[in-house]
Amino acid sequence: MPEETITIGGKSFDVACQAGEEQFLHAAAALLDAEARQLIEQIGRLPEARMLLMAGLMLADKVAGSEERAQSAEAELEAAQAEISRLRSAPRPEPARVEVPVVPQAMADTLAELAARAEALAEQVEERR
């Protein structure tokens, strides 16, 4: 079992860990050290046990907040996935029916005749000018 030296709040500690876990130990120690340094900056020197306790509590508070946010995000994701599933399984809407009015042929013929007469009258007016 390897023994690693970590530094927390300016104090060194020898800690044993499982082989291959050294990087995780150093990462965890860095998090705890950051909290301890923040305490030392705010309060000043503290007894070792108190510094470790306070830094651990501050870190635990951050972890608890992260867990709450993760649970909230998971709940939102689950709700979104349920909505997607519901929408995918819902029957497709009926295509919109568009009705185009049909002009009876007799009316179209009458309108064409009236248009021809109007054009003829317009030509006559132009010729008289």
DRENLUM-619543 format. One record per residue (C-alpha): residue number from 1; residue in three letters; x, y, z. Coordinates in Angstrom, 1 decimal. Example, Ala and Ser with C-alpha at 12.3 -4.5 7.8 and 13.67 -1.06 7.14 Angstrom:
BEGIN
@seq=1 type=ALA xx=12.3 yy=-4.5 zz=7.8
@seq=2 type=SER xx=13.7 yy=-1.1 zz=7.1
This chain:
BEGIN
@seq=1 type=MET xx=0.0 yy=0.0 zz=0.0
@seq=2 type=PRO xx=1.7 yy=3.2 zz=-1.2
@seq=3 type=GLU xx=2.1 yy=6.1 zz=1.3
@seq=4 type=GLU xx=1.7 yy=9.6 zz=-0.1
@seq=5 type=THR xx=2.4 yy=13.0 zz=1.4
@seq=6 type=ILE xx=-0.3 yy=15.5 zz=1.1
@seq=7 type=THR xx=-0.4 yy=19.1 zz=2.2
@seq=8 type=ILE xx=-3.5 yy=20.7 zz=3.7
@seq=9 type=GLY xx=-3.5 yy=24.2 zz=5.0
@seq=10 type=GLY xx=0.2 yy=24.4 zz=5.0
@seq=11 type=LYS xx=0.6 yy=21.2 zz=7.0
@seq=12 type=SER xx=2.0 yy=17.9 zz=5.6
@seq=13 type=PHE xx=0.4 yy=14.6 zz=6.2
@seq=14 type=ASP xx=1.5 yy=11.0 zz=5.3
@seq=15 type=VAL xx=-1.5 yy=9.0 zz=4.1
@seq=16 type=ALA xx=-1.7 yy=5.4 zz=2.9
@seq=17 type=CYS xx=-3.9 yy=4.6 zz=-0.1
@seq=18 type=GLN xx=-4.6 yy=1.7 zz=-2.4
@seq=19 type=ALA xx=-2.2 yy=1.2 zz=-5.3
@seq=20 type=GLY xx=-3.4 yy=3.2 zz=-8.3
@seq=21 type=GLU xx=-5.5 yy=5.5 zz=-6.2
@seq=22 type=GLU xx=-2.7 yy=8.1 zz=-5.7
@seq=23 type=GLN xx=-4.1 yy=10.6 zz=-8.2
@seq=24 type=PHE xx=-7.5 yy=10.5 zz=-6.5
@seq=25 type=LEU xx=-6.0 yy=11.0 zz=-3.1
@seq=26 type=HIS xx=-4.1 yy=14.1 zz=-4.4
@seq=27 type=ALA xx=-7.2 yy=15.5 zz=-6.1
@seq=28 type=ALA xx=-9.2 yy=15.1 zz=-2.9
@seq=29 type=ALA xx=-6.4 yy=16.6 zz=-0.8
@seq=30 type=ALA xx=-6.3 yy=19.6 zz=-3.2
@seq=31 type=LEU xx=-10.0 yy=20.2 zz=-2.7
@seq=32 type=LEU xx=-9.6 yy=20.0 zz=1.1
@seq=33 type=ASP xx=-6.5 yy=22.2 zz=1.0
@seq=34 type=ALA xx=-8.4 yy=24.9 zz=-1.0
@seq=35 type=GLU xx=-11.0 yy=25.1 zz=1.7
@seq=36 type=ALA xx=-8.4 yy=25.1 zz=4.5
@seq=37 type=ARG xx=-6.4 yy=27.9 zz=2.8
@seq=38 type=GLN xx=-9.6 yy=29.9 zz=2.5
@seq=39 type=LEU xx=-10.2 yy=29.4 zz=6.3
@seq=40 type=ILE xx=-6.7 yy=30.5 zz=7.1
@seq=41 type=GLU xx=-7.0 yy=33.6 zz=5.0
@seq=42 type=GLN xx=-10.3 yy=34.6 zz=6.7
@seq=43 type=ILE xx=-9.6 yy=33.5 zz=10.3
@seq=44 type=GLY xx=-5.9 yy=33.1 zz=10.6
@seq=45 type=ARG xx=-4.0 yy=30.2 zz=12.1
@seq=46 type=LEU xx=-6.2 yy=27.5 zz=13.6
@seq=47 type=PRO xx=-5.5 yy=24.3 zz=15.6
@seq=48 type=GLU xx=-4.9 yy=21.5 zz=13.1
@seq=49 type=ALA xx=-8.0 yy=19.5 zz=14.2
@seq=50 type=ARG xx=-10.3 yy=22.5 zz=14.0
@seq=51 type=MET xx=-8.9 yy=23.5 zz=10.6
@seq=52 type=LEU xx=-9.5 yy=20.0 zz=9.2
@seq=53 type=LEU xx=-13.0 yy=19.9 zz=10.7
@seq=54 type=MET xx=-14.0 yy=23.3 zz=9.3
@seq=55 type=ALA xx=-12.5 yy=22.6 zz=5.9
@seq=56 type=GLY xx=-14.2 yy=19.2 zz=5.7
@seq=57 type=LEU xx=-17.5 yy=20.8 zz=6.7
@seq=58 type=MET xx=-17.2 yy=23.5 zz=4.1
@seq=59 type=LEU xx=-16.3 yy=20.9 zz=1.4
@seq=60 type=ALA xx=-19.2 yy=18.7 zz=2.5
@seq=61 type=ASP xx=-21.6 yy=21.7 zz=2.2
@seq=62 type=LYS xx=-20.4 yy=22.2 zz=-1.4
@seq=63 type=VAL xx=-20.9 yy=18.5 zz=-2.2
@seq=64 type=ALA xx=-24.4 yy=18.6 zz=-0.7
@seq=65 type=GLY xx=-25.3 yy=21.6 zz=-2.9
@seq=66 type=SER xx=-23.9 yy=19.9 zz=-5.9
@seq=67 type=GLU xx=-25.9 yy=16.7 zz=-5.2
@seq=68 type=GLU xx=-29.1 yy=18.8 zz=-4.9
@seq=69 type=ARG xx=-28.4 yy=20.5 zz=-8.2
@seq=70 type=ALA xx=-27.6 yy=17.1 zz=-9.8
@seq=71 type=GLN xx=-30.9 yy=15.6 zz=-8.5
@seq=72 type=SER xx=-32.8 yy=18.6 zz=-9.8
@seq=73 type=ALA xx=-31.1 yy=18.3 zz=-13.2
@seq=74 type=GLU xx=-31.9 yy=14.6 zz=-13.2
@seq=75 type=ALA xx=-35.5 yy=15.3 zz=-12.4
@seq=76 type=GLU xx=-35.7 yy=17.9 zz=-15.2
@seq=77 type=LEU xx=-34.0 yy=15.5 zz=-17.6
@seq=78 type=GLU xx=-36.4 yy=12.7 zz=-16.7
@seq=79 type=ALA xx=-39.4 yy=15.0 zz=-17.2
@seq=80 type=ALA xx=-38.0 yy=16.1 zz=-20.6
@seq=81 type=GLN xx=-37.4 yy=12.5 zz=-21.7
@seq=82 type=ALA xx=-41.0 yy=11.6 zz=-20.7
@seq=83 type=GLU xx=-42.3 yy=14.5 zz=-22.7
@seq=84 type=ILE xx=-40.3 yy=13.5 zz=-25.7
@seq=85 type=SER xx=-41.5 yy=9.9 zz=-25.4
@seq=86 type=ARG xx=-45.1 yy=11.1 zz=-25.1
@seq=87 type=LEU xx=-44.8 yy=13.3 zz=-28.1
@seq=88 type=ARG xx=-43.1 yy=10.6 zz=-30.2
@seq=89 type=SER xx=-45.9 yy=8.1 zz=-29.3
@seq=90 type=ALA xx=-48.7 yy=10.5 zz=-29.9
@seq=91 type=PRO xx=-50.6 yy=10.0 zz=-33.1
@seq=92 type=ARG xx=-49.7 yy=12.3 zz=-35.9
@seq=93 type=PRO xx=-52.1 yy=15.1 zz=-36.4
@seq=94 type=GLU xx=-54.5 yy=14.9 zz=-39.3
@seq=95 type=PRO xx=-53.2 yy=16.9 zz=-42.3
@seq=96 type=ALA xx=-54.9 yy=20.2 zz=-42.6
@seq=97 type=ARG xx=-57.6 yy=20.2 zz=-45.2
@seq=98 type=VAL xx=-57.5 yy=23.2 zz=-47.5
@seq=99 type=GLU xx=-60.5 yy=23.9 zz=-49.6
@seq=100 type=VAL xx=-60.0 yy=25.9 zz=-52.7
@seq=101 type=PRO xx=-63.2 yy=27.5 zz=-54.1
@seq=102 type=VAL xx=-64.0 yy=26.4 zz=-57.6
@seq=103 type=VAL xx=-65.3 yy=29.0 zz=-60.0
@seq=104 type=PRO xx=-68.1 yy=27.5 zz=-62.2
@seq=105 type=GLN xx=-67.1 yy=27.4 zz=-65.9
@seq=106 type=ALA xx=-70.1 yy=29.6 zz=-66.9
@seq=107 type=MET xx=-69.0 yy=32.3 zz=-64.6
@seq=108 type=ALA xx=-65.4 yy=32.1 zz=-65.8
@seq=109 type=ASP xx=-66.6 yy=32.4 zz=-69.4
@seq=110 type=THR xx=-68.8 yy=35.4 zz=-68.5
@seq=111 type=LEU xx=-65.8 yy=37.1 zz=-66.7
@seq=112 type=ALA xx=-63.6 yy=36.5 zz=-69.7
@seq=113 type=GLU xx=-66.2 yy=38.0 zz=-72.0
@seq=114 type=LEU xx=-66.6 yy=41.1 zz=-69.8
@seq=115 type=ALA xx=-62.8 yy=41.5 zz=-69.7
@seq=116 type=ALA xx=-62.6 yy=41.3 zz=-73.5
@seq=117 type=ARG xx=-65.4 yy=44.0 zz=-73.8
@seq=118 type=ALA xx=-63.6 yy=46.2 zz=-71.3
@seq=119 type=GLU xx=-60.4 yy=45.9 zz=-73.3
@seq=120 type=ALA xx=-62.2 yy=46.7 zz=-76.5
@seq=121 type=LEU xx=-63.8 yy=49.8 zz=-74.9
@seq=122 type=ALA xx=-60.4 yy=50.9 zz=-73.5
@seq=123 type=GLU xx=-59.0 yy=50.6 zz=-77.1
@seq=124 type=GLN xx=-61.8 yy=52.7 zz=-78.5
@seq=125 type=VAL xx=-61.3 yy=55.4 zz=-75.9
@seq=126 type=GLU xx=-57.5 yy=55.4 zz=-76.7
@seq=127 type=GLU xx=-58.3 yy=55.8 zz=-80.4
@seq=128 type=ARG xx=-60.6 yy=58.8 zz=-79.8
@seq=129 type=ARG xx=-57.9 yy=60.7 zz=-77.9
